[in-house]
Amino acid sequence: MKGQATEAIVLRCSEFRESSLVVQLFTREFGRVAGLARGARRLKQYRAGALDQLCVSRIVLRRRSSRGLALIDEARLLQPFEPLTLPYRAALAGFLVARLLLDFVREGLPQADVFRAAVDTLATIRSGGNWELRAHRFVWELIVYSGYGPRLDRCARCNRPLPRSGRLRFCPLAGGLLCPSCPPLSRVAASLSAGTAKLLGHLTDVTTTTWQSLRVQERLNRELWRVEAAVVRALAEQPVHVMTLLAPPPARQRNRVATTA
C-alpha cells in the first residue's frame, strides 16, 4: 500500500514497546488519525521533533481499510512548538488546542477549516502575538464548525430581544444567551455582561475578521473564559481544567498572592 503525504498537528504521543510510538494526529486531508510510528525513537526517517506534541509536520501515512492504526512511514517537522520557551499561560493555550481537537474532531472526518484555524492559533502562540484573543477565536471557530453555533441576537428560549445593558446568562443546553426572565436549563451556565455578549458576536462570526481588532478588557477576558469553559464542558460532557487555569484571577487576588509571597 502506497503512503499518502499530508500535513498534520501532533495531538498526543505515547511510547509503544521498545522503540515505537502511538501518535494521535489531526491531518488536513483525513481528519483525526491514530498512527503507529515503528522505530520512531531510533530511525532517521522521523526527523527530530517531528512527532512532538503540538508540532506541525509533514506525515506520510499508510491507512488501512480496517479500524486499526495507520502506519506512519515518515515525519518531517514543519513548525515546532516548544512550550518551555513560552510564557506559562501561552503554553497552556497550546495544550488547550490539542485537548479541544481530541474532544471535538471525529476520527476520519476531514475538517479543513478547523485545521487551518488550529495551525494559525499555534503559529500565533509560538510567535508571541496576541495569543489570548486568537485562542478565544479558535474555541468559537471549533464550536461553530462543529455545528453548535450559539444564538446571540435574541433569547434562545423565549425569542425576546435581549437587553443592551446589565447581566445576561449563557446556557449551552439552551443554545445561547438568555434574557433575565428565562432560567437556564442546567447548572452549566455562565453569567456575563452585555459587553462580553457583544464580544461573542464578533468571535462567533466565522465569515468576518472583525475579531482581529478587538481590545478585550481584563474583566471581560475572565468572563469569556468562564463562558467558553461552560460551553466546552456541556458539549464535551466533561470539564476541561486547562480552561480554568487560563482564566486570569482578579487583580485584587493577584496582588494579595504577591504580597504574601
C-alpha positions as CSV (number, residue, x, y, z in Angstrom):
1,M,0.0,0.0,0.0
2,K,1.4,3.4,-1.1
3,G,1.9,6.0,1.6
4,Q,-0.1,9.3,1.4
5,A,1.5,12.6,2.4
6,T,-0.4,15.2,4.5
7,E,0.2,18.0,6.9
8,A,-0.7,17.1,10.5
9,I,-0.8,18.5,14.0
10,V,0.5,16.1,16.6
11,L,-2.1,16.0,19.3
12,R,-0.8,13.2,21.6
13,C,2.1,10.8,21.6
14,S,2.8,7.8,23.7
15,E,5.6,5.2,23.8
16,F,4.9,1.7,22.4
17,R,7.2,-1.2,23.1
18,E,10.9,-0.5,23.0
19,S,11.3,2.0,20.1
20,S,7.9,2.8,18.6
21,L,5.3,5.5,19.2
22,V,1.5,5.6,19.0
23,V,0.5,9.1,17.8
24,Q,-2.8,10.9,17.6
25,L,-2.7,13.2,14.6
26,F,-5.1,15.8,13.2
27,T,-4.5,15.9,9.5
28,R,-5.6,18.3,6.8
29,E,-6.9,15.6,4.4
30,F,-8.0,12.8,6.6
31,G,-9.2,14.4,9.9
32,R,-8.1,12.8,13.1
33,V,-6.0,9.7,12.7
34,A,-4.3,7.4,15.1
35,G,-1.0,6.1,13.8
36,L,1.9,3.8,14.7
37,A,5.4,5.0,14.1
38,R,7.6,1.9,14.2
39,G,11.1,2.5,15.4
40,A,10.4,6.3,15.7
41,R,12.8,6.7,18.6
42,R,15.8,5.4,16.6
43,L,15.2,5.7,12.9
44,K,16.3,8.7,10.8
45,Q,13.2,9.0,8.7
46,Y,11.4,10.5,11.7
47,R,13.2,13.9,11.8
48,A,14.0,15.3,15.3
49,G,10.9,16.8,16.9
50,A,8.5,15.9,14.1
51,L,6.4,13.8,16.4
52,D,6.5,16.1,19.4
53,Q,3.1,17.3,20.8
54,L,1.6,20.3,19.0
55,C,4.2,20.3,16.2
56,V,3.0,20.7,12.7
57,S,4.7,18.1,10.5
58,R,4.5,16.6,7.0
59,I,3.5,13.0,7.6
60,V,3.5,10.0,5.2
61,L,0.7,7.7,6.2
62,R,-0.4,4.2,5.1
63,R,-4.0,3.9,6.1
64,R,-5.6,0.5,6.5
65,S,-9.1,-0.3,5.4
66,S,-9.9,-1.6,8.9
67,R,-10.2,0.5,12.1
68,G,-6.7,-0.3,13.2
69,L,-3.8,2.1,13.5
70,A,-2.4,3.7,10.4
71,L,1.3,3.3,9.7
72,I,3.5,6.4,9.8
73,D,6.3,5.9,7.3
74,E,7.9,9.3,7.6
75,A,7.6,12.5,9.5
76,R,9.3,15.9,8.7
77,L,9.0,18.9,11.0
78,L,7.4,22.0,9.5
79,Q,6.5,24.1,12.6
80,P,8.0,23.3,16.0
81,F,6.2,24.0,19.3
82,E,8.4,24.5,22.3
83,P,6.3,25.1,25.4
84,L,9.3,25.6,27.7
85,T,10.3,28.7,25.8
86,L,6.8,30.3,26.1
87,P,5.1,32.1,28.9
88,Y,3.1,29.7,31.1
89,R,-0.4,30.7,30.0
90,A,0.6,30.9,26.4
91,A,1.9,27.3,26.6
92,L,-1.4,26.3,28.3
93,A,-3.3,27.8,25.3
94,G,-1.4,25.5,23.0
95,F,-2.3,22.4,25.1
96,L,-5.9,23.6,25.1
97,V,-5.9,23.4,21.3
98,A,-4.8,19.8,21.4
99,R,-7.4,18.9,24.1
100,L,-10.2,20.5,22.2
101,L,-9.3,18.8,18.9
102,L,-9.3,15.5,20.7
103,D,-12.7,16.2,22.2
104,F,-14.5,17.7,19.2
105,V,-12.9,16.3,16.0
106,R,-14.3,12.9,14.9
107,E,-11.8,10.3,13.7
108,G,-11.6,10.1,9.9
109,L,-13.7,13.2,9.2
110,P,-11.7,15.9,7.3
111,Q,-12.3,19.5,8.6
112,A,-10.1,21.8,6.6
113,D,-11.4,25.0,8.2
114,V,-10.7,23.7,11.7
115,F,-7.2,22.5,10.6
116,R,-6.4,26.0,9.3
117,A,-7.7,27.7,12.4
118,A,-5.6,25.3,14.7
119,V,-2.4,25.8,12.7
120,D,-2.9,29.6,12.8
121,T,-3.6,29.6,16.5
122,L,-0.4,27.6,17.2
123,A,1.6,29.9,15.0
124,T,0.3,33.0,16.9
125,I,1.1,31.4,20.2
126,R,4.6,30.5,19.0
127,S,5.3,33.9,17.6
128,G,4.3,35.8,20.7
129,G,1.4,37.6,19.1
130,N,-2.0,38.3,20.7
131,W,-2.3,34.6,21.5
132,E,-5.1,35.0,24.0
133,L,-7.5,36.7,21.6
134,R,-6.6,34.1,19.0
135,A,-7.3,31.3,21.5
136,H,-10.7,32.7,22.2
137,R,-11.4,32.9,18.5
138,F,-10.3,29.3,18.0
139,V,-12.6,28.0,20.7
140,W,-15.6,29.5,18.9
141,E,-14.4,28.5,15.4
142,L,-14.2,24.9,16.6
143,I,-17.7,25.1,18.2
144,V,-19.3,26.8,15.2
145,Y,-17.7,24.5,12.6
146,S,-18.8,21.5,14.8
147,G,-22.4,22.6,14.3
148,Y,-23.1,24.2,17.7
149,G,-23.2,27.9,16.8
150,P,-24.9,29.9,19.6
151,R,-27.8,32.2,19.3
152,L,-26.8,35.7,20.4
153,D,-29.2,38.1,18.8
154,R,-32.3,37.1,20.9
155,C,-33.1,35.0,23.9
156,A,-32.5,31.3,23.0
157,R,-35.6,30.2,25.0
158,C,-38.3,32.8,24.6
159,N,-37.1,34.6,21.4
160,R,-37.5,38.1,23.0
161,P,-34.9,40.8,22.4
162,L,-32.0,40.9,24.8
163,P,-31.3,44.0,26.9
164,R,-28.3,46.1,25.9
165,S,-27.0,46.5,29.4
166,G,-26.9,44.6,32.7
167,R,-26.2,40.9,33.2
168,L,-27.2,38.0,30.9
169,R,-26.7,34.3,31.1
170,F,-25.2,31.9,28.5
171,C,-26.7,28.5,28.7
172,P,-25.1,25.9,26.4
173,L,-28.0,23.5,26.6
174,A,-30.5,26.2,25.6
175,G,-28.2,27.1,22.7
176,G,-27.1,30.7,23.5
177,L,-27.9,33.8,25.5
178,L,-30.9,34.0,27.9
179,C,-32.9,37.1,28.9
180,P,-33.2,37.9,32.6
181,S,-36.7,36.3,32.6
182,C,-35.7,32.8,31.4
183,P,-33.9,30.4,33.8
184,P,-31.0,28.3,32.5
185,L,-31.7,24.6,31.7
186,S,-28.8,23.3,33.8
187,R,-26.2,24.4,36.3
188,V,-23.7,24.6,33.4
189,A,-24.4,28.2,32.6
190,A,-22.3,31.3,32.9
191,S,-23.2,34.9,33.8
192,L,-21.8,37.6,31.6
193,S,-22.2,41.3,30.9
194,A,-23.7,42.8,27.8
195,G,-20.2,43.9,26.8
196,T,-19.0,40.3,26.8
197,A,-22.0,39.3,24.8
198,K,-21.1,41.8,22.2
199,L,-17.5,40.3,22.0
200,L,-19.1,36.9,21.4
201,G,-20.9,38.3,18.4
202,H,-17.5,39.1,16.8
203,L,-15.8,35.9,17.9
204,T,-18.5,33.6,16.6
205,D,-18.9,35.2,13.2
206,V,-16.6,33.0,11.1
207,T,-17.4,35.0,7.9
208,T,-15.6,38.1,9.0
209,T,-12.2,39.2,10.5
210,T,-13.5,42.0,12.7
211,W,-12.4,40.0,15.8
212,Q,-8.8,40.8,15.0
213,S,-9.2,44.4,16.0
214,L,-10.9,43.7,19.4
215,R,-9.4,45.1,22.6
216,V,-10.6,42.9,25.4
217,Q,-10.5,44.3,29.0
218,E,-9.3,42.0,31.7
219,R,-12.7,41.7,33.3
220,L,-14.3,40.7,30.0
221,N,-11.5,38.4,29.3
222,R,-12.2,36.4,32.5
223,E,-15.9,36.3,31.6
224,L,-15.0,34.9,28.1
225,W,-13.0,32.1,29.6
226,R,-15.8,31.2,32.0
227,V,-18.4,31.2,29.2
228,E,-16.2,29.1,27.0
229,A,-15.4,26.7,29.8
230,A,-19.2,26.2,30.4
231,V,-19.8,25.6,26.7
232,V,-17.0,23.1,26.3
233,R,-18.0,21.3,29.5
234,A,-21.6,20.9,28.2
235,L,-20.7,19.8,24.7
236,A,-17.7,17.6,25.6
237,E,-19.7,16.3,28.7
238,Q,-16.6,16.8,30.9
239,P,-14.7,19.7,32.3
240,V,-11.5,20.9,30.6
241,H,-9.4,22.0,33.6
242,V,-6.8,23.9,31.5
243,M,-9.5,26.5,30.7
244,T,-9.8,27.2,34.4
245,L,-6.1,27.8,34.6
246,L,-6.2,30.1,31.6
247,A,-8.8,32.4,33.3
248,P,-6.7,35.1,35.0
249,P,-7.6,35.8,38.6
250,P,-8.9,39.3,39.6
251,A,-6.3,42.0,40.2
252,R,-7.0,42.1,43.9
253,Q,-6.4,38.3,44.3
254,R,-3.1,38.6,42.3
255,N,-1.9,41.4,44.5
256,R,-2.8,39.5,47.6
257,V,-0.8,36.5,46.4
258,A,2.2,38.7,45.5
259,T,2.2,40.4,48.9
260,T,2.1,37.2,51.0
261,A,4.8,35.7,48.9
